[in-house]
Amino acid sequence: MKLGLIALGVLLAALVAVTWWALESGDVAIVSTGPVGDDRRTTRVWYAETDGEIWLEAGTPENGWFVDLRTHPELVLEIDGRSRRWRAFPIDDPSGHPRIRSLLREKYGVRDWWVGLLVDTSKSVAVRLSP
């Protein structure tokens, strides 16, 4: 019984460690959304760069930072310690979802696969950024 509990604890710790590695081990940006001021929301996100554009993924349309974009489409994105202002363009038509999924799968590889085991991305929304 005691050995089983220890094994379960080790397994849970390993799952947490692998999930943290998948989500946070590199190429993570910080997005700040909402009205200008002290109440801006700060969220860590994956991003992809292609053809001179940056793309983000809202895991669901209910994500707080994504909801912020509907009323305040200007955001600040920090990548590697450098911040820049952008205007966000959510891609609401069906073409956006497979595009962002493909970009993130290509960039993050096994990390994207692991997160996909834990999180349903079927309702995610692509967001294209423009300076």
C-alpha positions as CSV (number, residue, x, y, z in Angstrom):
1,M,0.0,0.0,0.0
2,K,2.7,2.5,1.0
3,L,4.8,1.6,-2.1
4,G,1.8,2.1,-4.3
5,L,1.2,5.6,-2.9
6,I,4.8,6.5,-3.4
7,A,4.7,5.3,-7.0
8,L,1.5,7.3,-7.6
9,G,3.2,10.4,-6.1
10,V,6.2,9.9,-8.3
11,L,4.0,9.5,-11.4
12,L,2.0,12.6,-10.6
13,A,5.2,14.6,-10.0
14,A,6.5,13.4,-13.4
15,L,3.3,14.4,-15.2
16,V,3.4,17.9,-13.6
17,A,7.1,18.2,-14.6
18,V,6.6,17.1,-18.2
19,T,3.5,19.4,-18.5
20,W,5.5,22.4,-17.1
21,W,8.4,21.6,-19.5
22,A,5.9,21.4,-22.4
23,L,4.2,24.7,-21.6
24,E,7.1,26.8,-20.3
25,S,10.5,25.6,-21.5
26,G,11.0,28.1,-24.3
27,D,9.5,30.3,-27.0
28,V,6.8,31.7,-24.7
29,A,5.7,35.3,-25.1
30,I,3.9,37.5,-22.6
31,V,0.8,39.3,-23.9
32,S,-0.7,42.3,-22.1
33,T,-4.3,43.0,-23.0
34,G,-7.2,45.2,-21.8
35,P,-7.5,49.0,-21.3
36,V,-4.3,51.0,-20.9
37,G,-3.5,51.3,-17.2
38,D,-2.8,49.3,-14.1
39,D,-5.5,46.7,-14.8
40,R,-4.0,45.2,-17.9
41,R,-4.1,41.4,-18.0
42,T,-0.8,39.6,-18.5
43,T,-0.8,36.1,-19.9
44,R,1.9,33.7,-21.1
45,V,1.2,32.4,-24.6
46,W,2.8,30.4,-27.4
47,Y,3.3,32.2,-30.7
48,A,4.3,31.5,-34.2
49,E,6.0,33.7,-36.7
50,T,5.4,33.2,-40.4
51,D,5.7,35.5,-43.4
52,G,6.6,38.5,-41.2
53,E,3.5,38.0,-39.1
54,I,3.0,36.8,-35.5
55,W,0.1,34.5,-34.7
56,L,-1.3,33.6,-31.3
57,E,-3.9,31.0,-30.2
58,A,-6.7,31.5,-27.8
59,G,-7.3,28.0,-26.4
60,T,-11.0,28.9,-26.2
61,P,-13.0,32.0,-27.1
62,E,-13.6,32.4,-23.4
63,N,-10.0,33.0,-22.5
64,G,-9.7,36.3,-20.6
65,W,-7.0,37.8,-22.7
66,F,-8.9,36.9,-25.9
67,V,-12.1,38.5,-24.5
68,D,-10.1,41.6,-23.8
69,L,-9.2,41.8,-27.5
70,R,-12.8,42.0,-28.5
71,T,-13.1,45.4,-26.9
72,H,-9.5,46.5,-26.8
73,P,-7.7,45.0,-29.9
74,E,-4.4,46.7,-29.1
75,L,-1.9,44.6,-27.1
76,V,1.7,44.5,-26.0
77,L,3.6,41.4,-26.8
78,E,7.0,40.7,-25.1
79,I,9.3,38.1,-26.7
80,D,12.8,37.5,-25.3
81,G,12.5,40.6,-23.2
82,R,11.6,43.0,-26.0
83,S,8.1,44.5,-26.0
84,R,6.2,45.8,-28.9
85,R,2.6,47.1,-29.5
86,W,0.4,45.2,-31.9
87,R,-3.1,45.3,-33.2
88,A,-4.9,41.9,-32.9
89,F,-7.1,40.5,-35.6
90,P,-9.0,37.4,-34.4
91,I,-9.7,35.0,-37.3
92,D,-13.3,34.0,-36.7
93,D,-13.8,32.1,-39.9
94,P,-13.1,28.4,-40.0
95,S,-9.7,28.8,-41.8
96,G,-8.0,30.2,-38.7
97,H,-8.1,27.2,-36.5
98,P,-6.3,24.7,-38.8
99,R,-3.7,27.5,-39.6
100,I,-2.8,28.2,-36.0
101,R,-2.8,24.5,-35.1
102,S,-0.5,23.7,-38.0
103,L,1.9,26.6,-37.1
104,L,2.1,25.7,-33.4
105,R,2.4,21.9,-34.1
106,E,5.3,22.7,-36.5
107,K,7.1,25.0,-34.0
108,Y,6.5,23.2,-30.7
109,G,6.5,19.6,-31.9
110,V,6.2,17.1,-29.1
111,R,5.4,19.8,-26.7
112,D,2.3,20.7,-28.7
113,W,1.4,17.0,-28.9
114,W,1.7,16.6,-25.1
115,V,-0.5,19.7,-24.4
116,G,-3.0,18.4,-26.9
117,L,-3.3,15.2,-24.8
118,L,-4.3,17.3,-21.8
119,V,-6.3,20.2,-23.4
120,D,-9.0,20.2,-26.0
121,T,-7.9,22.7,-28.7
122,S,-10.8,22.0,-31.0
123,K,-12.4,25.4,-30.3
124,S,-9.2,27.4,-30.3
125,V,-9.2,30.7,-32.2
126,A,-6.3,32.1,-34.2
127,V,-5.2,35.7,-33.7
128,R,-3.1,37.5,-36.3
129,L,-1.0,40.4,-35.1
130,S,-0.2,43.5,-37.1
131,P,2.1,46.4,-36.0
